[in-house]
Amino acid sequence: MNFAGDVLQNVDGIKYFYIAGILIFMALFVVILYRTIKIPRKDLEDFKTSIFENDELKTKKTSHKSRR
């Protein structure tokens, strides 16, 4: 890590890349958080029931196979 640190210290303006990276990360985090909070409750209920229905279908298929 010492080699990488020495190389990066010699680059002029490298601190701006660190700042830009942190700003991009924070912006993406805020956007994802906002979109997650704004999901309509009906869509969340549909997601929940679709997962449950898929699990039920899998158990029904495996129970039919085990009976044979």
C-alpha positions as CSV (number, residue, x, y, z in Angstrom):
1,M,0.0,0.0,0.0
2,N,3.0,2.3,0.5
3,F,3.8,2.2,-3.2
4,A,0.2,3.2,-4.1
5,G,0.2,6.0,-1.5
6,D,3.4,7.4,-2.9
7,V,2.2,7.3,-6.4
8,L,-1.1,9.0,-5.6
9,Q,0.5,11.7,-3.5
10,N,2.5,12.8,-6.6
11,V,-0.6,13.3,-8.7
12,D,-1.8,16.9,-8.7
13,G,-5.5,17.4,-7.9
14,I,-6.1,13.8,-6.7
15,K,-8.1,15.1,-3.7
16,Y,-10.8,16.2,-6.1
17,F,-11.3,12.7,-7.2
18,Y,-11.9,11.6,-3.6
19,I,-14.4,14.4,-3.1
20,A,-16.1,13.5,-6.4
21,G,-16.3,9.8,-5.4
22,I,-17.9,10.6,-2.0
23,L,-20.4,13.0,-3.6
24,I,-21.4,10.5,-6.3
25,F,-21.8,7.8,-3.6
26,M,-23.9,10.1,-1.4
27,A,-26.1,11.2,-4.3
28,L,-26.8,7.6,-5.3
29,F,-27.5,6.6,-1.7
30,V,-30.0,9.5,-1.4
31,V,-31.7,8.6,-4.7
32,I,-32.0,4.9,-3.8
33,L,-33.3,5.8,-0.3
34,Y,-35.9,8.2,-1.8
35,R,-37.1,5.7,-4.4
36,T,-37.4,3.0,-1.8
37,I,-39.5,5.2,0.5
38,K,-41.7,6.3,-2.3
39,I,-42.7,2.8,-3.5
40,P,-46.5,2.6,-3.3
41,R,-47.8,0.3,-0.6
42,K,-49.9,-1.6,-3.1
43,D,-46.8,-2.5,-5.0
44,L,-45.1,-3.7,-1.8
45,E,-48.1,-5.9,-1.0
46,D,-48.0,-7.3,-4.5
47,F,-44.3,-8.1,-4.1
48,K,-44.9,-9.8,-0.8
49,T,-47.8,-11.9,-2.0
50,S,-46.0,-12.9,-5.2
51,I,-43.1,-14.2,-3.2
52,F,-45.4,-16.1,-0.9
53,E,-47.3,-17.5,-3.9
54,N,-44.1,-18.7,-5.5
55,D,-43.1,-20.4,-2.3
56,E,-46.4,-22.1,-2.1
57,L,-46.2,-23.3,-5.7
58,K,-42.7,-24.8,-5.0
59,T,-43.9,-26.7,-2.0
60,K,-46.9,-28.0,-3.8
61,K,-44.7,-29.2,-6.7
62,T,-42.3,-30.9,-4.4
63,S,-45.0,-32.5,-2.3
64,H,-46.6,-34.0,-5.5
65,K,-43.2,-35.4,-6.6
66,S,-42.6,-37.0,-3.1
67,R,-46.0,-38.7,-3.2
68,R,-45.2,-40.7,-6.4
